[in-house]
Amino acid sequence: MENEKCDQIHPNGVKEKKLEVIDGYTIKYHANGKTIWSKGRIVNDQPEGYWEWYRADGTIKRSGHFDDGEPIGEWITYDKFGEKYKTTQRRKKE
């Protein structure tokens, strides 16, 4: 297990989210540092495979797949209760 913590402040004043890498999955946290904001794999500095994003209360907000950093396939947006709200199909750019 590999851990990384980021407290870097960007030039625009925005604080970088706390980040951990656990068993190959990159996990970023909300500003509270406790609840997960997103999780998925990074390959060659690009998101790859299945990813999920969460609200600060822990409910799932969005999920989908990446191929070489590009969103592809079925992307699902969830309502504030974590129920499926909308499905979008993303095609790889040619």
C-alpha positions as CSV (number, residue, x, y, z in Angstrom):
1,M,0.0,0.0,0.0
2,E,1.3,3.4,-1.0
3,N,0.1,6.7,0.6
4,E,0.5,10.2,-0.7
5,K,-0.8,13.4,0.9
6,C,-1.1,16.6,-1.1
7,D,-1.4,20.0,0.6
8,Q,-0.1,21.9,-2.4
9,I,-1.7,25.3,-3.1
10,H,-2.1,26.2,-6.8
11,P,-1.4,29.7,-8.1
12,N,-5.2,30.3,-8.2
13,G,-5.4,29.7,-4.5
14,V,-7.1,26.4,-4.6
15,K,-5.8,23.7,-2.3
16,E,-5.0,20.3,-3.9
17,K,-7.2,17.5,-2.6
18,K,-5.8,14.9,-0.2
19,L,-4.7,11.9,-2.3
20,E,-3.9,8.3,-1.6
21,V,-2.9,5.4,-3.8
22,I,-4.1,2.1,-2.4
23,D,-3.6,-1.2,-4.3
24,G,-3.3,0.8,-7.6
25,Y,-6.4,2.9,-7.1
26,T,-6.1,6.7,-6.8
27,I,-8.4,8.1,-4.1
28,K,-9.0,11.8,-3.7
29,Y,-10.8,13.3,-0.8
30,H,-13.2,16.2,-0.3
31,A,-11.8,19.3,1.4
32,N,-12.9,17.8,4.8
33,G,-10.1,15.3,4.2
34,K,-12.4,12.4,5.3
35,T,-15.0,11.6,2.6
36,I,-13.9,10.3,-0.8
37,W,-14.3,12.6,-3.7
38,S,-13.2,10.2,-6.5
39,K,-11.5,6.8,-7.0
40,G,-10.1,5.0,-10.0
41,R,-6.9,4.0,-11.6
42,I,-4.3,6.3,-13.2
43,V,-2.1,4.8,-15.9
44,N,0.6,6.9,-17.6
45,D,-0.8,10.0,-15.8
46,Q,-4.3,9.4,-17.4
47,P,-7.5,8.1,-15.8
48,E,-8.0,4.5,-17.0
49,G,-10.9,2.0,-16.5
50,Y,-13.8,2.5,-14.2
51,W,-14.1,5.6,-12.0
52,E,-16.6,6.9,-9.4
53,W,-17.2,10.4,-7.9
54,Y,-19.0,11.0,-4.6
55,R,-20.7,13.8,-2.8
56,A,-19.3,15.1,0.6
57,D,-22.1,13.1,2.4
58,G,-20.7,9.9,0.8
59,T,-23.4,9.2,-1.8
60,I,-22.3,8.3,-5.3
61,K,-22.6,11.2,-7.8
62,R,-21.2,9.9,-11.1
63,S,-19.5,6.8,-12.6
64,G,-18.0,5.9,-15.9
65,H,-15.1,4.4,-17.8
66,F,-12.0,6.0,-19.3
67,D,-9.7,4.7,-22.1
68,D,-6.4,6.5,-22.3
69,G,-7.8,9.4,-20.3
70,E,-10.9,9.7,-22.5
71,P,-14.4,9.1,-21.2
72,I,-16.1,6.2,-23.1
73,G,-19.1,4.0,-22.9
74,E,-21.9,4.4,-20.3
75,W,-21.7,7.2,-17.8
76,I,-24.2,7.3,-15.0
77,T,-25.2,10.4,-13.0
78,Y,-26.9,9.7,-9.6
79,D,-29.4,11.8,-7.6
80,K,-28.7,13.0,-4.1
81,F,-30.0,9.7,-2.8
82,G,-27.6,7.7,-4.9
83,E,-30.3,6.5,-7.3
84,K,-29.6,6.4,-11.0
85,Y,-30.8,9.7,-12.5
86,K,-29.3,9.9,-16.0
87,T,-27.3,7.7,-18.3
88,T,-25.1,9.1,-21.1
89,Q,-23.2,7.2,-23.8
90,R,-19.7,8.5,-24.6
91,R,-17.9,7.5,-27.8
92,K,-14.2,7.6,-28.3
93,K,-13.0,10.4,-30.5
94,E,-11.6,9.3,-33.8
